[in-house]
Each structure stands twice: as C-alpha cells, then as structure tokens.
Amino acid sequence: MVGLRSRFADTLKNICVNPAVSAYVRIDAARHVFDEQDDFCFQSLVEVISLSSETDERISALSLASQIRPKMEAEEKTVLRLALNALDDQDIRLRLQACDALRWIDHANAIDPLRRAAAREREATVREQIVSVPSFLQGEHSSH
C-alpha cells in the first residue's frame, strides 16, 4: 500500500510540473500533493499565476497558493508578492481574489500596499474589498 501511495504521489508531482497538462489538472494535482504536506508543486502554481493568460486559472492557482499551510518563508513572500501584483490586474475577478488571498496570507506587510491600491482602484466593489483587508490584517478578525 505504501508503494502504491508513493507511486500515486510521484504521478501527481509529474502532472503538476508538466506544462503540457491543463492548468486546472496541474492545480488539482498540486492540491493533492499539498494535502500530504509536500510543497513540491509550489513553483508550478507560481508559474500558472505568473504566466497563464486565463484569468480563471490564475484565480484558482492564487487561491490554492494562498491557503497552503504550512508555507516556508520564501513561499509566503512569493505568494504575498503575487497577490499584491494581482491587485493591479485588469480583470476585476483576479483583483477580488487577491483580496481574499491576502486575508489567507494574513501578513502585515500587505497593509500599506493595500491602502495604495484602494486609492487607485476605480471599481467600487473591489475598492470596498481592498479597504476591508487592512482592518482584517490588523487583528480585527478572530482567526483562521
């Protein structure tokens, strides 16, 4: 049984690093690998977030990357940077997902960039979400 589980894990890892495979399949494979507390597929999520032209793929990858627990410090910084960059994306859905991701990341370094993003955001719905995140990050939430 252990050998079978190991081969399954190896198969999932091969899927998540294969750019020829659909991003959705890669993200799902990464989700299963992360469930085993293995961060092998993290860079694949970063690639989808950074390189995909499909907003829905980027949303899914950012959502998963922000919720991975535990994260190494370098991974945390990478996801924080990607989420903050997503606040400037032209697609409103990705900007909204960035707000959710920043709540999951729960990092005080996001507060000032969020305030600046709120000041330049033209869509009221997104601006409201952006404005709500610093309060959350400053401890005005219960906990994850």
N, C-alpha and C positions, 0 to 999 in steps of 0.2 A: 504494500500500500504506500509506503514511504517513497519507493522508487517511482511509482505512478504519479504521486503528488509532485515529485521533483521534476519529472518529465513534463507534466502539465504546466508547472511554473516556468520551466525553460521555454516551452512553446509560447506562453503568454509574453514572456520577455522578448522573444524573437518577433512576435507580432508588433509589440509597441515600438520597436526600433526600426521597423520596416516602412520606409516612406512610400512604398508601392501599395501598401494596405490603406484602406479608407481611414480617414482620421477618426471617425466615430468608433470603428473597430479598435484602433490603436488606443483611444481614450478608455474604452471599456476594458481592454486588456490591462492597461495601466491601473485602473480602479481595482481589479482583482489582485494585481501584484502588490499594490499599496495595502490592501486588506491583510496581507501577510507581513506587514511592517517592513517591506522591502522598497527602497526608493530607486531601484534600478531604472524605472521608466520616467523619472522626473524630467530628464533632458528632452525626452520625446514630447512631453506636454509643453515645455518651453518652446520647442520648435513649432508646434501647432499654433500656439498663441502668437508667436512672432511672425510666422511665415504664411499661415493659411490665408487665403483670400475669402474664405467662407466665414461669415460672422458667427453663425451657429456653432461651427467647430471651435472657433476661438472662445466663445462663451462657455461651451462645455469644458474645454481644457482649463480655462481660468478658474471656473467653479471648482473643478476637482483639485487643481494645484493649490488653491487657497485653503481647502479643507483637509489636506493631508496632515495627519498627526502621527508621530512627531516629525518635525522638519529639522534638518540641520540648519545652522545659522546662514550659510551661503544660500540654501534653498529659500529660506524665509526672505532674505534680501532680494533674491531674484523675483519671487512672486510679488513682493511689495513693489518693486520697480515696474513690473509688467502691469500690475493693477493701476498704479498711478499713471502710467503711459496710456492705459485704456480710457482714462477719464477724458482724454483729448481725441478719442476716436470719432470718426464722423457718424458712426452708427449709434443711435440712441440706446439700443438694446445692450451693446457692449459697455457703454458708459454706466448704465444701470447695474450691469453685472459687476463692474469694477467696484461700485459702492458696496455691494453685497460681499465681494471678495475681501475688501478692506475691513469689513466687520469681522470676518472669519480670521483674518491675519491678526487683527487686534494689536496694531503696532503704533505707538505714539508718534513715530517719525512721519506718519501719514497726515498728521493734523494740519500743519502749515500748507503742504501742497494741496490738501483738500480745500482749504479756505481760498487759496488762489484759484483753484478750479471752479469753485462756486461763483467767484466774482466774474469769471469769463463765460460761464455756462448760459446759453440763451434759452434753452428749453426749461420751462418752469418745473415740470415733473422731475427732471434729472437734477436740477438745482436743489429742489427740496430734499431729494435723497442725499445729495452730496453734503448739504448743510447738516443733515441729521447724523452723519457719521462721526464728526469730531466729538460731539457730545457723548456718543456711544464709546468712543475710544478713551475719553477722559474719565471713564469709570461710571458713567450714568447708566450702566446696564448691570444685570445680575451677574451672569457668567455664561460661558458656552456650556 
